Amino acid sequence: MTQRDVVAIRDAAGDDVGRICAFGAAHIPSHYAPLIGAPAAEWQVSRWWGEAQIEPAVSAGLVVVAEAGGRLVGVVQRGRHGADHVLYKLYVDPSHRGLGLGPRLIEAVIGRLPPDASRLSVEHFASNTRAGAFYEREGFVVERVERSGTSSALDVVWRVRDLEHGAEDRPGA
């Protein structure tokens, strides 16, 4: 078994904040620049992956990380958008993609939702067709598309997954 095979999924701790920010800075620009342009990709990092955003989410227990060989290989954050529980920032290091880590991170978030949570939402850029296909495989169906008004690449696709079935299997249910 290699280091790549042994991945621990756990709640992020305070000493992970800098590592999570660095993970975003290392992976977000290269992933998003071809999809939405370099300036918009850099804006994603500055807006959503800085300490001012990550530290409060970690402190609130909303971030889960995947770690292998002492380094972060995946990050996911949960939050709220109105009444909906939302999956934010699901990213897996390219060296660990295709190994089932994304679904494990989704299940980790679902396991941390309140027992009465009936659905989980996620959003992604319309241009991120890889994310769209992944979420579709994971049971998320398109609910709506928010037009950006500037570029269809920046349109935001909102998807939802029904959690009614299997809620009794979640912790606290």
N, C-alpha and C positions, 0 to 999 in steps of 0.2 A: 504494500500500500504506500503510495507516495504522499507527500505533503499536500498535493492538489486534491487527493481523495479525502483527506481528513479536514472537514470544514465544520467549525463550531458556530452555531447560531445562538446569539444571546442579546439581551438588552444592552444598549450602549450605556457606557458609564462616562462620568465627567472627564476622565483622562482620554476618552476617545474623541472629544470634540475637535481637536487639532487634526487628528488623523482623518476624521470624516471630511473636514474642510479640504484637506490635501487630496483626498480621494476624489472629491468633486472637481477640484482644479485639474487633476491629472486626467480624468476621463470624460468630463462633460464637453469641453471644447472640441476634442477630436471626434466625438460622436455627433454632436449637433451642428458643427460648422458646415458639413456638406448638405445638411437638411434645411437649415434656417439661416445660414450665413454666419461668418465669424463674429461680427459685432453682436448679433443676437445670442450666439452661443456664449460669448464672454459675459454678456449681461445676465444670462442664466446663472453663471457661476457667482457673479458679484451679488446678485439679488437673492439667490436661494441657498448658496453653499458657503456663506460667510459665517463667522463665529456668532454674529448677532442673530442669525436665524437658527443655527444648529444648536447652540448652547441651551436656549430655552426649551427646545424640543427634546433634547437629551434629558434635561432636568425634569421635564414633565413625564418621562418614561415613554415617549412616543417614537423612539428610534431603535431599530433592531439592526445589528451588524452581523455579517458573516466573516469569520476570521480563519485563515489557514496559514500555517507556518509563521505565525506572529504578525501577519499583515492582513489588512482589511481586503476582502475580495467581493464584498457586497454590502449594500446599505438599503434600507427601506424605512420610510417614515409614515406614520399615520397621523391623521388629523380630522378636522371637521370642516365641512362646507355646508353651512346651513344645518339642516337636520341630518345630513348624510355623513357617514363615516367614509373617509377617503384615504386611499393609498397614495402616498406621495414619494417621490425620490426612490423608486425601485431601480437600482443600477447594480449590475454585476460586472466585475472586472472581465475584460475580453478573454483573458486566459482561463476563465472559469465558466464561460457561457456554454450552453449545450449539455451541462452536467446535472440539470435538475435543480440548480440553486435558486433560480427565480421562483419556481413553484413553492419551494421550501420557505422562502422569505414571505410569500403571500400567506401561506398557512400559518407562519409565525405571527403575522399581523392579525389574522382572523382569530387565532387562539387568544389574543390579547384584547379582543373586543368584548364589550358587555354582552351577557347572554341574550339580551333582548334585541341585539343588532340584527336587523332583517336583511340588510344589503350592504354591500361595500362598493364604493365608486372609485374610479380611477380616471385620470385625464392624461392625454398625450397630444403632442402636435400632430396634425393631420399628415404632415410630411414624414412622420416617423412610422412608416408602414411596418417595419419590423416589430415595433412595440404593439401596433394594432393587431398583427397576426398572433403575437404571443398572448396578449390579453384575450383574444378570441378563443384560443386553445384552452385558456384557463377559465373559461365560462363567463367572461365579461361581454355583454352585448351593448351595442351603441344605443345610447339614450338620446343624445343631442350633440350638435356641433355648434360651437360658438365661433362665429366669423370674426376674424381679426380686423377686417377693414383695410388692411394694408397688403397682405399676401396670403394666399390660400395655404402656403406652407406653415404659416403661423396660426391657422385656424386650430381651435382646441376641440378635440373629440372627447366627449364624456361617455364613459362606459359604466355599466353597473352589473354586479353579480348578486344574484339572489342567495341569501344565506339561510332562508327559512328551513330548508332541508339540511339536516345534520346539525342544527343548533344545539340539540341535546348532547352532542358529542363534544361541545366546546367547554373548556374549563369554566366552572361557575354556573353552568346551565342546569 
